[in-house]
């Protein structure tokens, strides 16, 4: 997976959700826009402070998170 240096998480920003460069734009919002049928170019027009790499990293981050597996550990 490529570097995710534009994805940040801070407890005091958007409740600790993954955001783009510390802004109040969450990864979930970006992915939701793509899921709703908006193109990357449309997102960049609607959110002019975002850059194409912001959107691409949000998608890579979301894909990575969906591949995580929770492993239940036995208790002694």
N, C-alpha and C positions, 0 to 999 in steps of 0.2 A: 504494500500500500504506500502511496506517496505521502509526503510530509503534510501534516495538517496544522500548519503554523498560523492559520487565520481563524481557527475554531478555538473559542475561549469559553471557560466556565468560571463564573465568579458568583459567590453566594449572594452578593448584593445587586446583581444584574439579572433581571428576569427570573428571579427565584432559583438561580443556579443552573438554569437550562443552558444547553450549548448554544452559543451565539457567534455571530460573525464579528471578529475583531473588537470584541468588547462593546459593541453597539447593542442596542435593544432590538436587534433583528435576530430571531432564533433560527436555528437549523430547521426546526419543524415548520416554520413559516415558509422558508424557501422551498423545502421539499413539498409542502402542501400546494404551493403555487404551481410547481411542475406537475404534480398529480392532478391538479384542476385543469391541466391542458395549456398552461401558459408556457411560452418559450423562454429560453434564457434571455434573449433580446428584450422580450416584453418585461421581464422582471427588472432588467437593468434600466429600462425606461421608467418604470414605476418607482424604482428605488435608485436614483442617480448616484447615491453615495456608495453603492455596491460596485464591485468590479467582477468581471467574468470569473476570475479565479476564486472569488468568494463563493460564488454559486457552485462551481465545480467541486470545491473542497467540502461544501455542505452536503452535496450528493455523495461524495466519497465517504464522509463521516457517517452519514445515515446508512449507507450500504455496509460499512464496517460494523456498526452497532447491531444491525439485524443479523449478522453472522455470529454474534457472541452466543455462547452457550453457558447456561448456568449448570454447575455441577454441584449436586447435593453431597455434602460430606457427612460421613457417619459420625455420630456422637459416641464418645466412649462412656 
